[in-house]
Amino acid sequence: MSDAEEMLQQWLGEHAEDQEARFLLARILAWQDKRVEALAEYDRLLAEKPNNSDYLLGKSLVLVRGGQAQAALPLLRKARRLSPDYEDVWRLQVQALRAVGGESGKRQARIVESGAGRRFPHSKQE
């Protein structure tokens, strides 16, 4: 367990309602490749704020990195509806669609990528 993780766990033991600390813990767990724990924290966050695009993106990122791109797609679609100008959501959705693969996934990835290119014309393409 990292020092940051330990400190946040202790803090949340006394301040369970601290969403900001829980979000930081979820990200730290994800960075440490502790996917199960990170997903549990994102689930707690989303139970409180199901329409938070940062939480949806964070959980989706954990899922995509864990080889569960298909499970991330509904979360990413929701995040895009809620925050259409959130470029990271668009980019992760393209990545997830590519990971899902098949002709349908490739076609959908091209469509989303094209939309992202129009919405974010000055962004560096991956």
Secondary structure, DSSP 8 states (H G I E B T S, - for coil): --HHHHHHHHHHHH-TT-HHHHHHHHHHHHHTT-HHHHHHHHHHHHHH-TT-HHHHHHHHHHHHHTT-HHHHHHHHHHHHHH-TT-HHHHHHHHHHHHHH-HHHHHHHHHHHHHHHHHHSTTS---
